Amino acid sequence: MTTTGIWHPFTQMKSFEPLGAVVEAKGAWLTLSDGRRILDGISSWWVTNHGHSHPKIAKAISDQAHQFDQVILADFGHGPAAQLAERLADILPGELQHVFYSDDGSTSVEVAIKMTVQARANQNEGHRKRIVTFDGAYHGDTVGAMSVSARGVFNEAFQHLLFDVDSLPYNDIPALQSFFAEHGAEVNAVIVEPLIQGAGGMRFSTPDFIAELDRLCEQHGAYWIADEVMTGLGRAGTMFAVQQANAVPDVICVSKGITGGTLPLGLTICNPEIYARFLGADKSQAFLHGHSYTGNPIACAAALASLELFQEEQTLDRVAQITSRYEHIASQFAALPNTKNIRYRGGIFAYEVDGGGGGYLDPTGRKIRDKVFEQGLYIRPLGNTVYLMPPFCISTEDLDWALGLMLEATRDL
Ligand SMILES: Cc1ncc(COP(=O)(O)O)c(C=O)c1O
């Protein structure tokens, strides 16, 4: 198959050969043009939760597309965006209820950063300048999102364009406490991937870490932004990861799984305190930000259908079943001499494999990917971090098969 014309994401095009061309995707499986069936072991970059081409979401998309498609959200409202905002306010913790729509995970983060910065500016709190982030963080590829992400291979070339942040060690409560003791009054906002850092290597934090962050921010008047682009919508085992810490952020970023993985949509949802800071007599205090496709009705309709499916299909119970299969097999991975840090949470199973120098450019994970792909499983390790994150509709049989393939490929490395 030729790839002429497509510049693939995160790909060195010089040596690139695509794995195949997808002609159909149903449930947890992809079908390629040569007839091969491939299990989608990473939910197509962490977006697919109920399975590919779910009939309920497909129907919602089709119905909405026939009713009306994109309409400008600056001057008009519409049902799908209003209902989705209402529905999210119901299921989100605390008073998170003001929904700003954008297009993807990165834009939801850009919006969150700009929102907290302008919220301070609007109230003459310009002294609160510090933006705090964590080592290993990944929040996206736009310039603001790169600025709050860990510096390294993803953003090396852009260092001079990125704004300064305070980067603290992830999952380190004493470091957090001592930072706040010294600088708490200068902090504008902290941004964190709660419970699991995704692209940084599936690094886990304890719920206590998130709870302490919540407490410190409250105590020092700092905002905190939960980036749940990956962890949200069941991926960490609960609807939102912050719920496991009984923590309520001031702003939450949601994307990826919100439409069930069917259409791009980003949401930045804040509490009334932040929202109120933008209210004023004229436009100067308003949030002068927006995107052409803001609040896309078709994507909102897909999201509403996807949220209904969480109820109808008891999706979180399915996630719990997936976690229990991980629990069942973890000791077999731990027994291998070349693996470490076997861990699982919600729909994610991850471990590190020895072989290269570690980190994103370590080629070891790629060898495992190639081996399991030959047998029909698609995974995409992050350097030497190998992980499985299938759609929640995966059958127990398919899940056990996938884990078995990964175990065998890792053992035979
Ligand atoms: C936690 C987190 N935030 C933001 C993003 C960026 O999302 P997108 O790729 O949709 O721009 C990602 C993508 O993986 C992510 O994992």
PDBQT file of the ligand as one rigid body, heavy atoms in Angstrom, charges set to zero:
ROOT
HETATM    1  C1  LIG A 501      -3.324  13.428  29.241  1.00  0.00    +0.000 C 
HETATM    2  C2  LIG A 501      -3.367  13.934  27.838  1.00  0.00    +0.000 A 
HETATM    3  N1  LIG A 501      -3.628  15.229  27.619  1.00  0.00    +0.000 NA
HETATM    4  C3  LIG A 501      -3.700  15.739  26.379  1.00  0.00    +0.000 A 
HETATM    5  C4  LIG A 501      -3.464  14.950  25.288  1.00  0.00    +0.000 A 
HETATM    6  C5  LIG A 501      -3.534  15.540  23.905  1.00  0.00    +0.000 C 
HETATM    7  O1  LIG A 501      -4.683  15.086  23.271  1.00  0.00    +0.000 OA
HETATM    8  P1  LIG A 501      -4.810  15.163  21.664  1.00  0.00    +0.000 P 
HETATM    9  O2  LIG A 501      -3.855  14.177  21.124  1.00  0.00    +0.000 OA
HETATM   10  O3  LIG A 501      -6.237  14.795  21.416  1.00  0.00    +0.000 OA
HETATM   11  O4  LIG A 501      -4.511  16.552  21.271  1.00  0.00    +0.000 OA
HETATM   12  C6  LIG A 501      -3.186  13.598  25.462  1.00  0.00    +0.000 A 
HETATM   13  C7  LIG A 501      -2.920  12.725  24.310  1.00  0.00    +0.000 C 
HETATM   14  O5  LIG A 501      -2.486  11.618  24.418  1.00  0.00    +0.000 OA
HETATM   15  C8  LIG A 501      -3.131  13.079  26.778  1.00  0.00    +0.000 A 
HETATM   16  O6  LIG A 501      -2.850  11.795  27.014  1.00  0.00    +0.000 OA
ENDROOT
TORSDOF 0
